[in-house]
């Protein structure tokens, strides 16, 4: 993140406006779309960061790309950001808006990483168990990492639950290297 304080301030301002106008859900959906566009299309990110392209040209391009897909509040916000020369922070601002929305709605993000792809029913079962344990609504993100060999790694906020075979093997290797069962004779 280039400037987290700047992104946080713009996000807070947008969220406050959305709450005031009773359009928080719409703005949240718009920011998810903007984040997905920035993540999937590096040309858009290059456009936002380009110092060569003038602000009015960027406004026109973004308006053409986003026309009919985002609300008036979000469109105005994107225009404001561009006119202020802060358009390069748009992906970060979108991430911060989503984070603030989750705080307001009491939603926890959970990422599960497995060695092989997991079917939707298993993910839903895990989601239900985590919701019951955490006492909050949960959004699930899944990833695959073959290096885990088996098991899973569950990340939520600042907590990490590692039930992978890779971690177990590393623990066993550490025990063998320390050789805690043989006393040091000397």
C-alpha positions in Angstrom: 0.0 0.0 0.0 1.5 3.3 -1.1 -0.2 5.6 1.4 -2.5 3.8 3.8 -3.4 7.0 5.8 -4.6 8.8 2.6 -6.6 5.8 1.4 -8.2 5.4 4.8 -9.2 9.1 5.0 -10.8 9.0 1.5 -12.5 5.7 2.3 -13.9 7.1 5.6 -15.2 10.2 3.8 -16.9 8.0 1.2 -18.4 5.6 3.7 -19.7 8.5 5.8 -21.4 10.1 2.7 -22.8 6.7 1.7 -24.2 6.2 5.2 -25.7 9.7 5.2 -27.3 9.1 1.8 -28.4 5.6 2.8 -26.5 4.0 -0.1 -23.8 2.1 1.8 -24.7 -1.2 0.1 -24.5 0.3 -3.3 -21.2 2.0 -2.7 -19.8 -1.3 -1.2 -20.9 -3.1 -4.4 -19.3 -0.4 -6.5 -16.0 -0.6 -4.7 -16.0 -4.4 -5.0 -16.4 -3.9 -8.8 -13.6 -1.3 -8.9 -11.3 -3.5 -6.9 -12.1 -6.5 -9.2 -11.4 -4.3 -12.3 -8.1 -3.1 -10.9 -7.1 -6.6 -10.0 -8.0 -8.2 -13.3 -6.9 -5.4 -15.7 -3.4 -4.0 -15.3 -4.0 -1.5 -18.0 -6.5 0.3 -15.8 -4.0 0.5 -13.0 -1.4 1.8 -15.5 -3.9 4.4 -16.6 -4.5 5.5 -13.0 -0.8 5.8 -12.2 0.2 7.4 -15.5 1.6 11.0 -15.1 1.4 11.6 -18.8 -2.4 11.3 -19.2 -4.1 14.4 -18.0 -6.9 14.3 -15.4 -9.7 15.3 -17.7 -8.8 12.5 -20.1 -8.7 10.0 -17.2 -12.1 11.2 -16.1 -13.5 10.6 -19.6 -11.9 7.1 -19.9 -13.1 6.0 -16.4 -16.6 7.4 -17.1 -16.7 5.4 -20.3 -15.5 2.2 -18.7 -17.7 2.5 -15.6 -20.8 4.0 -17.2 -24.0 2.3 -16.0 -22.0 0.0 -13.7 -21.6 2.3 -10.6 -23.8 4.7 -8.7 -23.7 8.5 -9.0 -22.0 8.8 -5.6 -19.2 6.5 -6.6 -18.8 8.1 -10.0 -18.6 11.5 -8.4 -16.1 10.2 -5.9 -13.9 8.7 -8.7 -14.1 12.0 -10.5 -13.1 13.9 -7.4 -10.2 11.6 -6.7 -9.0 12.0 -10.3 -9.3 15.8 -10.3 -7.4 16.0 -7.0 -4.5 13.9 -8.6 -5.2 10.9 -6.2 -6.5 8.5 -8.8 -3.5 6.2 -8.3 -4.8 5.4 -4.8 -8.2 4.1 -6.1 -7.4 0.4 -5.6 -6.3 1.1 -2.1 -9.3 3.3 -1.3 -11.6 0.6 -2.7 -9.9 -2.0 -0.3 -10.3 0.4 2.6 -14.0 1.1 1.8 -14.7 -2.7 1.8 -12.8 -3.0 5.1 -14.8 -0.2 6.7 -18.0 -1.7 5.4 -17.1 -5.0 7.0 -16.4 -3.2 10.3 -19.8 -1.5 10.2 -21.7 -4.7 9.3 -19.7 -6.9 11.7 -18.3 -9.1 9.0 -15.0 -11.1 9.3 -12.9 -12.0 6.3 -11.6 -15.6 6.4 -9.1 -17.1 4.0 -8.7 -20.8 3.8 -5.7 -22.3 1.9 -5.8 -26.0 1.1 -3.5 -28.4 -0.8 -6.3 -29.3 -3.3 -9.4 -27.4 -4.4 -12.3 -27.7 -2.0 -15.9 -28.1 -3.2 -18.5 -25.5 -2.3 -20.4 -27.7 0.2 -17.3 -28.2 2.3 -16.5 -24.4 2.1 -20.0 -23.7 3.3 -19.7 -26.1 6.2 -16.4 -24.5 7.2 -18.0 -21.1 6.9 -20.9 -22.1 9.1 -18.5 -23.5 11.8 -16.4 -20.4 11.8 -19.5 -18.2 12.0 -20.7 -20.2 15.0 -17.3 -20.0 16.7 -16.7 -16.3 16.0 -20.2 -15.1 16.6 -20.1 -12.9 13.5 -20.9 -13.1 9.8 -18.1 -14.4 7.7 -16.9 -14.0 4.1 -14.8 -16.8 2.8 -11.9 -16.7 0.4 -10.3 -19.9 -0.7 -6.8 -20.5 -2.2 -4.9 -23.6 -3.2 -1.2 -24.2 -2.3 0.1 -27.7 -3.2 3.1 -27.1 -0.9 0.8 -27.8 2.1 0.7 -31.5 1.1 -2.5 -31.9 3.1 -4.7 -30.2 5.6 -5.5 -26.5 5.6 -4.4 -23.1 6.8 -7.2 -20.8 8.1 -6.5 -17.0 8.4 -8.9 -14.6 10.0 -7.8 -11.1 11.0 -4.7 -11.5 13.1 -5.2 -15.2 13.8 -3.7 -18.1 11.9 -4.8 -21.7 12.4 -2.3 -24.0 10.7 -3.5 -27.7 10.4 -1.3 -28.6 7.4 0.9 -31.6 6.9 3.7 -29.2 5.9 3.7 -27.6 9.4 3.6 -31.0 11.0 6.6 -32.1 9.0 8.5 -28.9 9.9 7.7 -29.5 13.6 9.0 -33.1 13.4 12.2 -31.9 11.6 12.8 -29.3 14.3 12.4 -32.0 17.0 14.9 -34.2 15.2 17.4 -31.4 14.8 17.1 -30.4 18.5 17.2 -34.1 19.5 15.7 -33.4 22.8 15.8 -37.1 23.8 19.5 -37.4 23.8 21.3 -35.6 26.6 24.3 -33.5 25.7 27.4 -35.4 27.1 30.5 -33.3 27.4 
